Amino acid sequence: MKKSRDELPSRHRSGRDAEDAAAAHVAAHGFEILWRNVRVGALEIDLVAKKDDLVVIVEVRARGDGAFEGPLASVTRTKRQALIRASRALWRGKLKKMDDVKRVRIDVIAVKSAA
């Protein structure tokens, strides 16, 4: 069972808030959110959204004011490779079966957290 926002530790709350903000941003640009926090084997994709024939796989990164590195800098080579693996697995598993999906793109949304 998924915990409510108030039951989460502050770090997890800010992460969920960042994902909510990213989902709202993507939806405001005309995308339909298909899935959130999708597990593909051991990997997790934060958001999967669709508009027309395009599916966007979104990695949400959040960092607060005191963070050593910014949210975009936190997307390491290892994380990029994991995103590509997860995207390929999602394509093979679900997206390939959707006749109206022709393109897949990976986006990273950086969110500056208040905490």
KATAMO-V909657 format. One record per residue. SS is DSSP state (H for helix, E for strand, - for the rest). PHI is phi in whole degrees, -180 to 180 (999 if undefined). OMEGA is omega in whole degrees, 0 to 359 (NA if undefined). Layout:
ss=<SS | SS>
phi=<PHI | PHI>
omega=<OMEGA | OMEGA>
This chain:
ss=<- | - | - | - | H | H | H | - | - | H | H | H | H | H | H | H | H | H | H | H | H | H | H | H | H | H | H | H | - | - | - | E | E | E | E | E | E | E | E | E | - | - | E | E | E | E | E | E | E | E | E | - | - | E | E | E | E | E | E | E | E | E | E | - | - | - | - | - | - | - | - | - | - | - | - | - | H | H | H | H | H | H | H | H | H | H | H | H | H | H | H | H | H | - | H | H | H | - | - | - | - | - | E | E | E | E | E | E | E | E | E | E | - | - | ->
phi=<999 | -76 | -74 | -72 | -56 | -70 | -85 | -86 | -61 | -58 | -62 | -73 | -61 | -66 | -65 | -67 | -61 | -64 | -65 | -62 | -64 | -65 | -63 | -64 | -63 | -64 | -64 | -65 | -96 | 89 | -91 | -95 | -77 | -84 | -147 | -125 | 50 | -80 | -91 | -126 | 64 | -86 | -96 | -129 | -110 | -66 | -139 | -128 | -130 | -136 | -145 | 57 | -97 | -107 | -111 | -112 | -98 | -114 | -101 | -103 | -124 | -130 | -144 | -89 | -59 | -87 | -69 | -66 | -127 | -77 | -62 | -70 | -66 | -79 | -87 | -76 | -58 | -61 | -66 | -60 | -64 | -64 | -63 | -65 | -61 | -64 | -64 | -63 | -65 | -65 | -61 | -64 | -85 | -123 | -70 | -61 | -80 | -89 | -60 | -88 | -96 | -117 | -135 | -132 | -132 | -108 | -119 | -120 | -109 | -97 | -124 | -88 | -82 | -75 | -96>
omega=<181 | 180 | 175 | 182 | 184 | 180 | 184 | 170 | 186 | 179 | 180 | 177 | 181 | 176 | 178 | 178 | 179 | 178 | 177 | 179 | 179 | 179 | 178 | 179 | 180 | 180 | 179 | 178 | 172 | 179 | 173 | 177 | 179 | 183 | 174 | 179 | 181 | 177 | 174 | 188 | 179 | 184 | 177 | 175 | 185 | 181 | 171 | 183 | 184 | 173 | 183 | 182 | 184 | 171 | 179 | 175 | 189 | 171 | 180 | 179 | 180 | 176 | 178 | 182 | 185 | 184 | 179 | 180 | 179 | 183 | 180 | 179 | 181 | 178 | 184 | 176 | 179 | 179 | 178 | 178 | 179 | 178 | 178 | 178 | 180 | 179 | 178 | 179 | 178 | 177 | 182 | 186 | 187 | 190 | 181 | 181 | 180 | 186 | 185 | 179 | 181 | 185 | 176 | 180 | 176 | 177 | 171 | 176 | 180 | 181 | 175 | 182 | 178 | 183 | NA>
